[in-house]
Amino acid sequence: MARSDIQPQTLDTYAKPEPATLRGSSGFQIPQWLVAMLFIAPALLLYAVYVIYPIFQSILYSLRDWSGIGAGTYIGLDNYKEALSDGIFWRAVRNNIVLVIASIAIQLPIALMLALLLSAKFPGWRIFRAVFFLPLLLSTVAVGLVWINIYDPVFGLLNGILGALGLENLQQSWLGNESTALPAIIAVVCWQYIPFYMILFIAGLTTIPLDLYEAAKIDGASGWRSFWDITLPLLRGIIRTGAILALIGSLKFFDLVWVMTGGGPNRSTELMATYMYEEAFASFRMGYGSAVATLLFIFAFVIAGSTLIIDQRRSNR
Amino acid sequence: MAGKDSPVVIFAKFIDRSDSSGRSWDFPSTCNIHLEEPHDCRQESHSSPVRRFVPSFPSQDASGSSCARRSAPLVGHTGIVGAQDATPVGGDQEGTLTVWSLTGAGLNEELPQTAAARLAEAYPNVEMDLQALQNDPFKTKLRTSIGSDNPPDVWHSWGGGVLGEYAREGVVLDLTEALNQDGWKDRFIPGLLDIMKVDDSYYGVPIVANTVVFWYNTELLGDISAPATWDDFIQLVKDVKADGLVPITLANQTKWPGAFYLNYLVLRLQGADYLDRVLAGEASFDDPAVVRAGEMIQELVDAGAFPEGFNGLDIDTGGSRKLLYGEQAAMELMGTWLPGTIDSEIDDFSTKLSFFSFPQVEGGEGDPSSLLGGVSPAYAVSQQTEIPEVAIQFLREITNDESRDLVVDAGRLAALKGATYDTETANQLATALEEAATVQLFWDQFFPPALGQAQLDVSQGLLSKSITPQEGAAQLEEAAASVREG
């Protein structure tokens, strides 16, 4: 419809709506929860269709012996029985736990340290902040490929540096040895995700009022003392958030491992998510893959949920 | 259909995106047929000013003008119709023909593109929707689309166990009748067409044949005579090792390159029909010969045949070939696609390569001329396609003389008869393939997926010596048993 088609009085109608129509003529007011629901509904609908419903659907699949085509056969809890007695599954669980611990124990402290350093506003801090932030901006696949080459046993940078330093006995096939593959990947995970927590902490640090530090200084507190008694307690909420994010992220971690080792060699870097993917989409055991997915969901749900509850109780005290 | 969107499936979609990511490093490229004015360079073949469907593809290949590449098949079309006289003019057919192929320099995409271009001539009212996907995302996406009753009309296949599964589920179209018309079936090398055979019916057609041989750098090894027996071969490995070289390069992160050894040794030791007997339950993997194959693999490892950390090297990023290029490694057990891959990475290096067949094993029951191999690309048609006539015609186009010549020009082996090769290497390979007593399909394609994956794990375990040959044989039998039950 061309603009000229619109009659002037129509425009007026739109421009000056009757205020009464908004509330209804009888003065009836729409309850607030209904308004809230209306706003939430579109997102909730998408969430329900693409997240909630598939979780239950996948639980149903996990009760079948199913190759992805046809109907499959109902086999009850056999997939779960198999998973719980499957050595590779438990190896994957163990690797996930190692990754969780390493993520929280390595990433958070280093991130906090970097955040404190970069909040000091020394000359060039902006450049450093950008440099430290860079790894997070890179695509995981690109990161994986770069590190595959750094770890290359013959042509790799790491072995090259070790050789140049005269440390030939430390040279390794980093991704090819079962004992070094997982630590090598964890190092890359840390390298990539520390900047995320660093930014989180920097943001947290800016919320702490500077007067507190001033007052502490006047009272004669050392820098260390200010850190323990002011910074750390006031960052508690942020650190807690960071830890929970690291926990959940590590439990469902997939991409870097898939790019760098595909879970190998000999399953030494297998995680629950990579094992699920392999069983479902390489071996095409969709039922079993769904059972692994469901177990992963239960683990993550229970661990994250109980962490939240424990934390909630503590802060209430 | 939302009902199929389990987290696993959603996850697959994620992988499909980001992991055209993982394994692949580029997104699935789609090429559609657009309505567009004929280009200058096409006008000699299409002088009509009428707007028409002309296929257009993103230029994947830097070499050669896209005009020349596009016009060539179109110009050649008249010749094909005359020569084979089997191309119906299908102006009445309407719809969209969706074709899923693999990405890859050269043939993987060129074959379907040129075939679709010719087909578009004969079926002006059919839209060609060609999609090229990376290997792993392709397998995932295809299975998901079939599982949700929404498969493409035509797709890339490798034949073997997966095609067999699709055939028994009634997902793929039986092509036997079509193959028997106009002598179509006689165009194929029989042993290779049989890879597409399931229970006496054909469900696909092969175009390119692959076989696996030992490639070696003639500049490093000189004019060696092919080791006839395993003992000769081990001696060669030891000699090369003594010269300070890595005898055989191997990048086994993805497990299939190392599985060639297990597959070949069992073929040499047990003969051609062993795997069929294993599947039928008439033979077992838990067999002294399979244990011996494991021992021979570990004998190679102990002789220092492979590079440091080979289980962590990624073949897709050149983990094994880097050692060839650096002249640090002398040999590689790899498919006939290797020279083409090398050509795309480094100029003139492939001319240094020669090959010999996998050696015979003393006392083995297998025919020493037998080869391990497969077909790719091959194509299958969906049972659900609304335009089966067009789909079958697409397969005829992609297996005609022009397609065969494309295969030959790319330095690959055609699964079609009557090819003439212009290099000594290609001629020798083609002869070996023709004279092979059997072509054993790669195990991971021959078996149903679960067993195919299990043998990959066993192979990697044997190569890294994390399992004993006895354990390897037992694990294979365990996986085979669960396939027999299922």
Interface residues (C-beta under 8 A of the other chain):
Chain A: V49 Y50 Y53 P54 I55 Q57 S58 Y61 D65 S67 G68 I69 G70 S139 T140 V141 L145 I148 N149 Y151 D152 P153 V154 F155 Q172 S173 W174 L175 G176 N177 E178 A181 D255 W258 V259 T261 G262 G264 P265 N266 R267 M276 Y277 E278 A280 F281 A282 S283 F284 R285 M286 G289 S290 A293 F297
Chain B: A2 G3 K4 D5 S6 P7 V8 V9 I10 F11 A12 I15 S18 D19 S21 G22 R23 W25 D136 K139 T140 R143 T144 I146 G147 E165 Y166 E169 V171 N252 Q253 T254 K255 P307 E308 G309 F310 N311 G312 L313 D314 T317 G319 K322 L323 G326 Q328 P449 A450 G452 Q453 A454 D457 Q460 G461 S464 S466 G486
